[in-house]
Amino acid sequence: MVQDSDILARINDLIDEEHTLRRKLAEGDVSSEDENDRIVTLERALDQCWDLLRQRRARREFGEDPDEAGVRPIDEVETYGQ
């Protein structure tokens, strides 16, 4: 069973990886193409994590089981802001 704290830890890990990647780019340890590719992947994973966390909080707020929330496909998550 996933807890909110697990999701938040994953979000922090992804953010840390993003910062490390940007530092490596600045230091010339990674190409901009590789950095861009990985950043896209990280941003998508972050979007999914935040979406899952919002789902869980909404379910809890309305008396529903937060464990029934699930990770949605990235194409579904990315269309919410549009």
N, CA, C and O atoms as CSV, one atom per row, in Angstrom:
chain,resi,resn,atom,element,x,y,z
A,1,MET,N,N,0.847,-1.171,0.000
A,1,MET,CA,C,0.000,0.000,0.000
A,1,MET,C,C,0.900,1.245,0.000
A,1,MET,O,O,1.814,1.362,0.816
A,2,VAL,N,N,0.633,2.145,-0.903
A,2,VAL,CA,C,1.403,3.383,-1.038
A,2,VAL,C,C,0.834,4.427,-0.088
A,2,VAL,O,O,-0.382,4.572,0.040
A,3,GLN,N,N,1.711,5.137,0.562
A,3,GLN,CA,C,1.326,6.223,1.455
A,3,GLN,C,C,1.677,7.553,0.793
A,3,GLN,O,O,2.528,7.607,-0.094
A,4,ASP,N,N,1.015,8.621,1.229
A,4,ASP,CA,C,1.336,9.946,0.710
A,4,ASP,C,C,2.811,10.258,0.897
A,4,ASP,O,O,3.444,10.861,0.031
A,5,SER,N,N,3.351,9.844,2.034
A,5,SER,CA,C,4.769,10.109,2.311
A,5,SER,C,C,5.673,9.411,1.293
A,5,SER,O,O,6.736,9.934,0.955
A,6,ASP,N,N,5.266,8.238,0.800
A,6,ASP,CA,C,6.031,7.534,-0.240
A,6,ASP,C,C,6.028,8.329,-1.546
A,6,ASP,O,O,7.046,8.432,-2.229
A,7,ILE,N,N,4.871,8.882,-1.874
A,7,ILE,CA,C,4.746,9.671,-3.100
A,7,ILE,C,C,5.578,10.943,-2.987
A,7,ILE,O,O,6.266,11.327,-3.933
A,8,LEU,N,N,5.514,11.593,-1.829
A,8,LEU,CA,C,6.308,12.801,-1.624
A,8,LEU,C,C,7.806,12.498,-1.664
A,8,LEU,O,O,8.585,13.303,-2.174
A,9,ALA,N,N,8.208,11.357,-1.138
A,9,ALA,CA,C,9.623,10.962,-1.200
A,9,ALA,C,C,10.043,10.749,-2.647
A,9,ALA,O,O,11.143,11.136,-3.041
A,10,ARG,N,N,9.171,10.138,-3.437
A,10,ARG,CA,C,9.460,9.927,-4.861
A,10,ARG,C,C,9.579,11.266,-5.585
A,10,ARG,O,O,10.466,11.448,-6.418
A,11,ILE,N,N,8.687,12.199,-5.267
A,11,ILE,CA,C,8.746,13.537,-5.861
A,11,ILE,C,C,10.085,14.195,-5.527
A,11,ILE,O,O,10.736,14.767,-6.401
A,12,ASN,N,N,10.485,14.111,-4.275
A,12,ASN,CA,C,11.773,14.699,-3.875
A,12,ASN,C,C,12.943,14.043,-4.593
A,12,ASN,O,O,13.889,14.725,-4.988
A,13,ASP,N,N,12.889,12.725,-4.767
A,13,ASP,CA,C,13.951,12.018,-5.500
A,13,ASP,C,C,14.030,12.498,-6.949
A,13,ASP,O,O,15.119,12.714,-7.481
A,14,LEU,N,N,12.875,12.661,-7.576
A,14,LEU,CA,C,12.841,13.128,-8.963
A,14,LEU,C,C,13.386,14.548,-9.082
A,14,LEU,O,O,14.126,14.860,-10.015
A,15,ILE,N,N,13.022,15.393,-8.145
A,15,ILE,CA,C,13.531,16.775,-8.149
A,15,ILE,C,C,15.035,16.790,-7.938
A,15,ILE,O,O,15.750,17.541,-8.601
A,16,ASP,N,N,15.522,15.957,-7.012
A,16,ASP,CA,C,16.972,15.857,-6.789
A,16,ASP,C,C,17.693,15.395,-8.049
A,16,ASP,O,O,18.757,15.913,-8.391
A,17,GLU,N,N,17.111,14.422,-8.732
A,17,GLU,CA,C,17.724,13.938,-9.973
A,17,GLU,C,C,17.747,15.033,-11.032
A,17,GLU,O,O,18.725,15.174,-11.766
A,18,GLU,N,N,16.672,15.806,-11.108
A,18,GLU,CA,C,16.617,16.908,-12.065
A,18,GLU,C,C,17.721,17.928,-11.774
A,18,GLU,O,O,18.403,18.384,-12.692
A,19,HIS,N,N,17.895,18.280,-10.511
A,19,HIS,CA,C,18.939,19.236,-10.140
A,19,HIS,C,C,20.331,18.684,-10.457
A,19,HIS,O,O,21.191,19.411,-10.954
A,20,THR,N,N,20.547,17.413,-10.174
A,20,THR,CA,C,21.833,16.776,-10.476
A,20,THR,C,C,22.095,16.782,-11.974
A,20,THR,O,O,23.208,17.060,-12.420
A,21,LEU,N,N,21.076,16.478,-12.732
A,21,LEU,CA,C,21.206,16.457,-14.190
A,21,LEU,C,C,21.559,17.839,-14.736
A,21,LEU,O,O,22.416,17.964,-15.611
A,22,ARG,N,N,20.911,18.852,-14.231
A,22,ARG,CA,C,21.193,20.223,-14.687
A,22,ARG,C,C,22.616,20.644,-14.296
A,22,ARG,O,O,23.288,21.347,-15.050
A,23,ARG,N,N,23.067,20.208,-13.116
A,23,ARG,CA,C,24.440,20.496,-12.699
A,23,ARG,C,C,25.426,19.795,-13.631
A,23,ARG,O,O,26.422,20.389,-14.044
A,24,LYS,N,N,25.151,18.538,-13.960
A,24,LYS,CA,C,26.024,17.790,-14.867
A,24,LYS,C,C,26.081,18.437,-16.245
A,24,LYS,O,O,27.134,18.449,-16.882
A,25,LEU,N,N,24.963,18.971,-16.704
A,25,LEU,CA,C,24.942,19.669,-17.985
A,25,LEU,C,C,25.841,20.896,-17.912
A,25,LEU,O,O,26.640,21.145,-18.815
A,26,ALA,N,N,25.707,21.656,-16.838
A,26,ALA,CA,C,26.522,22.861,-16.670
A,26,ALA,C,C,28.009,22.531,-16.599
A,26,ALA,O,O,28.845,23.322,-17.035
A,27,GLU,N,N,28.335,21.375,-16.054
A,27,GLU,CA,C,29.729,20.951,-15.924
A,27,GLU,C,C,30.240,20.233,-17.170
A,27,GLU,O,O,31.421,19.898,-17.257
A,28,GLY,N,N,29.356,19.999,-18.124
A,28,GLY,CA,C,29.756,19.325,-19.360
A,28,GLY,C,C,29.837,17.817,-19.251
A,28,GLY,O,O,30.429,17.160,-20.107
A,29,ASP,N,N,29.239,17.257,-18.191
A,29,ASP,CA,C,29.276,15.805,-17.983
A,29,ASP,C,C,28.172,15.062,-18.731
A,29,ASP,O,O,28.167,13.832,-18.786
A,30,VAL,N,N,27.234,15.821,-19.307
A,30,VAL,CA,C,26.133,15.209,-20.046
A,30,VAL,C,C,25.791,16.145,-21.204
A,30,VAL,O,O,25.898,17.365,-21.081
A,31,SER,N,N,25.384,15.567,-22.314
A,31,SER,CA,C,25.032,16.391,-23.472
A,31,SER,C,C,23.662,17.029,-23.252
A,31,SER,O,O,22.852,16.529,-22.472
A,32,SER,N,N,23.418,18.123,-23.940
A,32,SER,CA,C,22.121,18.790,-23.803
A,32,SER,C,C,20.994,17.901,-24.320
A,32,SER,O,O,19.878,17.944,-23.801
A,33,GLU,N,N,21.282,17.101,-25.335
A,33,GLU,CA,C,20.261,16.187,-25.863
A,33,GLU,C,C,19.890,15.133,-24.817
A,33,GLU,O,O,18.709,14.864,-24.597
A,34,ASP,N,N,20.893,14.542,-24.178
A,34,ASP,CA,C,20.622,13.550,-23.137
A,34,ASP,C,C,19.903,14.188,-21.955
A,34,ASP,O,O,18.987,13.598,-21.381
A,35,GLU,N,N,20.325,15.397,-21.597
A,35,GLU,CA,C,19.695,16.107,-20.488
A,35,GLU,C,C,18.235,16.394,-20.820
A,35,GLU,O,O,17.357,16.174,-19.985
A,36,ASN,N,N,17.969,16.878,-22.020
A,36,ASN,CA,C,16.593,17.185,-22.426
A,36,ASN,C,C,15.717,15.943,-22.413
A,36,ASN,O,O,14.581,15.985,-21.941
A,37,ASP,N,N,16.241,14.837,-22.931
A,37,ASP,CA,C,15.473,13.591,-22.960
A,37,ASP,C,C,15.105,13.145,-21.550
A,37,ASP,O,O,13.965,12.766,-21.283
A,38,ARG,N,N,16.076,13.196,-20.659
A,38,ARG,CA,C,15.832,12.749,-19.284
A,38,ARG,C,C,14.911,13.726,-18.550
A,38,ARG,O,O,14.067,13.298,-17.762
A,39,ILE,N,N,15.058,15.024,-18.795
A,39,ILE,CA,C,14.200,16.022,-18.153
A,39,ILE,C,C,12.737,15.784,-18.522
A,39,ILE,O,O,11.853,15.880,-17.671
A,40,VAL,N,N,12.488,15.476,-19.787
A,40,VAL,CA,C,11.110,15.187,-20.220
A,40,VAL,C,C,10.555,14.006,-19.427
A,40,VAL,O,O,9.420,14.047,-18.953
A,41,THR,N,N,11.354,12.966,-19.287
A,41,THR,CA,C,10.929,11.784,-18.530
A,41,THR,C,C,10.666,12.137,-17.070
A,41,THR,O,O,9.669,11.707,-16.490
A,42,LEU,N,N,11.568,12.924,-16.481
A,42,LEU,CA,C,11.398,13.331,-15.085
A,42,LEU,C,C,10.144,14.176,-14.902
A,42,LEU,O,O,9.390,13.972,-13.951
A,43,GLU,N,N,9.918,15.121,-15.808
A,43,GLU,CA,C,8.735,15.982,-15.702
A,43,GLU,C,C,7.448,15.175,-15.813
A,43,GLU,O,O,6.475,15.455,-15.113
A,44,ARG,N,N,7.439,14.193,-16.676
A,44,ARG,CA,C,6.252,13.341,-16.809
A,44,ARG,C,C,6.019,12.536,-15.545
A,44,ARG,O,O,4.886,12.415,-15.079
A,45,ALA,N,N,7.089,11.986,-14.990
A,45,ALA,CA,C,6.963,11.226,-13.746
A,45,ALA,C,C,6.482,12.127,-12.609
A,45,ALA,O,O,5.656,11.717,-11.793
A,46,LEU,N,N,6.995,13.343,-12.560
A,46,LEU,CA,C,6.535,14.302,-11.543
A,46,LEU,C,C,5.056,14.619,-11.712
A,46,LEU,O,O,4.316,14.667,-10.729
A,47,ASP,N,N,4.623,14.836,-12.943
A,47,ASP,CA,C,3.206,15.107,-13.204
A,47,ASP,C,C,2.338,13.962,-12.684
A,47,ASP,O,O,1.303,14.192,-12.058
A,48,GLN,N,N,2.767,12.727,-12.949
A,48,GLN,CA,C,1.998,11.574,-12.498
A,48,GLN,C,C,1.978,11.475,-10.970
A,48,GLN,O,O,0.946,11.155,-10.380
A,49,CYS,N,N,3.102,11.746,-10.342
A,49,CYS,CA,C,3.159,11.699,-8.880
A,49,CYS,C,C,2.250,12.745,-8.261
A,49,CYS,O,O,1.483,12.446,-7.346
A,50,TRP,N,N,2.337,13.974,-8.761
A,50,TRP,CA,C,1.478,15.037,-8.230
A,50,TRP,C,C,0.006,14.709,-8.457
A,50,TRP,O,O,-0.824,14.954,-7.582
A,51,ASP,N,N,-0.324,14.159,-9.618
A,51,ASP,CA,C,-1.702,13.784,-9.910
A,51,ASP,C,C,-2.183,12.715,-8.933
A,51,ASP,O,O,-3.297,12.800,-8.416
A,52,LEU,N,N,-1.353,11.719,-8.681
A,52,LEU,CA,C,-1.724,10.657,-7.748
A,52,LEU,C,C,-1.930,11.221,-6.346
A,52,LEU,O,O,-2.878,10.845,-5.657
A,53,LEU,N,N,-1.062,12.104,-5.931
A,53,LEU,CA,C,-1.191,12.717,-4.615
A,53,LEU,C,C,-2.489,13.527,-4.517
A,53,LEU,O,O,-3.189,13.460,-3.507
A,54,ARG,N,N,-2.807,14.291,-5.566
A,54,ARG,CA,C,-4.064,15.062,-5.578
A,54,ARG,C,C,-5.282,14.125,-5.527
A,54,ARG,O,O,-6.253,14.398,-4.822
A,55,GLN,N,N,-5.216,13.023,-6.280
A,55,GLN,CA,C,-6.319,12.060,-6.252
A,55,GLN,C,C,-6.533,11.513,-4.840
A,55,GLN,O,O,-7.661,11.439,-4.352
A,56,ARG,N,N,-5.431,11.134,-4.196
A,56,ARG,CA,C,-5.514,10.565,-2.853
A,56,ARG,C,C,-6.084,11.580,-1.863
A,56,ARG,O,O,-6.924,11.237,-1.031
A,57,ARG,N,N,-5.629,12.818,-1.953
A,57,ARG,CA,C,-6.122,13.851,-1.035
A,57,ARG,C,C,-7.606,14.129,-1.272
A,57,ARG,O,O,-8.366,14.309,-0.320
A,58,ALA,N,N,-8.016,14.163,-2.532
A,58,ALA,CA,C,-9.430,14.398,-2.851
A,58,ALA,C,C,-10.295,13.255,-2.337
A,58,ALA,O,O,-11.362,13.490,-1.770
A,59,ARG,N,N,-9.849,12.040,-2.529
A,59,ARG,CA,C,-10.615,10.894,-2.039
A,59,ARG,C,C,-10.762,10.945,-0.513
A,59,ARG,O,O,-11.841,10.702,0.028
A,60,ARG,N,N,-9.686,11.259,0.147
A,60,ARG,CA,C,-9.713,11.354,1.602
A,60,ARG,C,C,-10.670,12.460,2.051
A,60,ARG,O,O,-11.443,12.279,2.992
A,61,GLU,N,N,-10.611,13.597,1.373
A,61,GLU,CA,C,-11.458,14.739,1.721
A,61,GLU,C,C,-12.945,14.397,1.618
A,61,GLU,O,O,-13.762,14.882,2.401
A,62,PHE,N,N,-13.280,13.554,0.640
A,62,PHE,CA,C,-14.686,13.222,0.417
A,62,PHE,C,C,-15.073,11.862,1.007
A,62,PHE,O,O,-16.071,11.262,0.607
A,63,GLY,N,N,-14.268,11.388,1.962
A,63,GLY,CA,C,-14.610,10.170,2.694
A,63,GLY,C,C,-14.416,8.893,1.910
A,63,GLY,O,O,-14.960,7.853,2.282
A,64,GLU,N,N,-13.653,8.948,0.837
A,64,GLU,CA,C,-13.393,7.761,0.038
A,64,GLU,C,C,-12.015,7.189,0.373
A,64,GLU,O,O,-11.197,7.852,1.011
A,65,ASP,N,N,-11.775,5.988,-0.051
A,65,ASP,CA,C,-10.511,5.303,0.220
A,65,ASP,C,C,-9.411,5.835,-0.697
A,65,ASP,O,O,-9.493,5.668,-1.913
A,66,PRO,N,N,-8.375,6.476,-0.128
A,66,PRO,CA,C,-7.297,7.011,-0.958
A,66,PRO,C,C,-6.512,5.925,-1.698
A,66,PRO,O,O,-5.871,6.195,-2.714
A,67,ASP,N,N,-6.569,4.695,-1.178
A,67,ASP,CA,C,-5.839,3.608,-1.833
A,67,ASP,C,C,-6.487,3.168,-3.145
A,67,ASP,O,O,-5.900,2.386,-3.893
A,68,GLU,N,N,-7.679,3.660,-3.423
A,68,GLU,CA,C,-8.323,3.367,-4.702
A,68,GLU,C,C,-7.826,4.293,-5.816
A,68,GLU,O,O,-8.135,4.080,-6.988
A,69,ALA,N,N,-7.061,5.313,-5.450
A,69,ALA,CA,C,-6.454,6.196,-6.461
A,69,ALA,C,C,-5.358,5.412,-7.170
A,69,ALA,O,O,-4.728,4.527,-6.590
A,70,GLY,N,N,-5.147,5.754,-8.425
A,70,GLY,CA,C,-4.121,5.055,-9.184
A,70,GLY,C,C,-3.372,5.986,-10.120
A,70,GLY,O,O,-3.841,7.071,-10.464
A,71,VAL,N,N,-2.209,5.536,-10.516
A,71,VAL,CA,C,-1.408,6.313,-11.456
A,71,VAL,C,C,-2.111,6.282,-12.805
A,71,VAL,O,O,-2.424,5.219,-13.341
A,72,ARG,N,N,-2.350,7.469,-13.337
A,72,ARG,CA,C,-3.017,7.564,-14.640
A,72,ARG,C,C,-1.966,7.663,-15.744
A,72,ARG,O,O,-0.843,8.103,-15.498
A,73,PRO,N,N,-2.330,7.254,-16.956
A,73,PRO,CA,C,-1.396,7.358,-18.090
A,73,PRO,C,C,-0.977,8.808,-18.307
A,73,PRO,O,O,-1.755,9.734,-18.078
A,74,ILE,N,N,0.250,8.988,-18.746
A,74,ILE,CA,C,0.799,10.328,-18.907
A,74,ILE,C,C,-0.007,11.172,-19.884
A,74,ILE,O,O,-0.159,12.375,-19.672
A,75,ASP,N,N,-0.525,10.573,-20.942
A,75,ASP,CA,C,-1.301,11.360,-21.900
A,75,ASP,C,C,-2.592,11.882,-21.263
A,75,ASP,O,O,-3.092,12.936,-21.657
A,76,GLU,N,N,-3.124,11.168,-20.301
A,76,GLU,CA,C,-4.316,11.624,-19.583
A,76,GLU,C,C,-3.941,12.729,-18.594
A,76,GLU,O,O,-4.641,13.738,-18.499
A,77,VAL,N,N,-2.860,12.548,-17.872
A,77,VAL,CA,C,-2.420,13.531,-16.875
A,77,VAL,C,C,-2.052,14.849,-17.541
A,77,VAL,O,O,-2.397,15.918,-17.037
A,78,GLU,N,N,-1.361,14.779,-18.659
A,78,GLU,CA,C,-0.890,16.006,-19.324
A,78,GLU,C,C,-2.011,16.814,-19.946
A,78,GLU,O,O,-1.828,18.006,-20.190
A,79,THR,N,N,-3.150,16.226,-20.208
A,79,THR,CA,C,-4.251,16.975,-20.827
A,79,THR,C,C,-5.060,17.753,-19.800
A,79,THR,O,O,-5.864,18.602,-20.186
A,80,TYR,N,N,-4.881,17.498,-18.509
A,80,TYR,CA,C,-5.668,18.184,-17.490
A,80,TYR,C,C,-5.423,19.679,-17.466
A,80,TYR,O,O,-6.355,20.454,-17.257
A,81,GLY,N,N,-4.193,20.094,-17.674
A,81,GLY,CA,C,-3.871,21.508,-17.603
A,81,GLY,C,C,-4.261,22.278,-18.846
A,81,GLY,O,O,-4.134,23.502,-18.874
A,82,GLN,N,N,-4.727,21.604,-19.862
A,82,GLN,CA,C,-5.010,22.252,-21.137
A,82,GLN,C,C,-6.468,22.598,-21.299
A,82,GLN,O,O,-6.861,23.151,-22.326
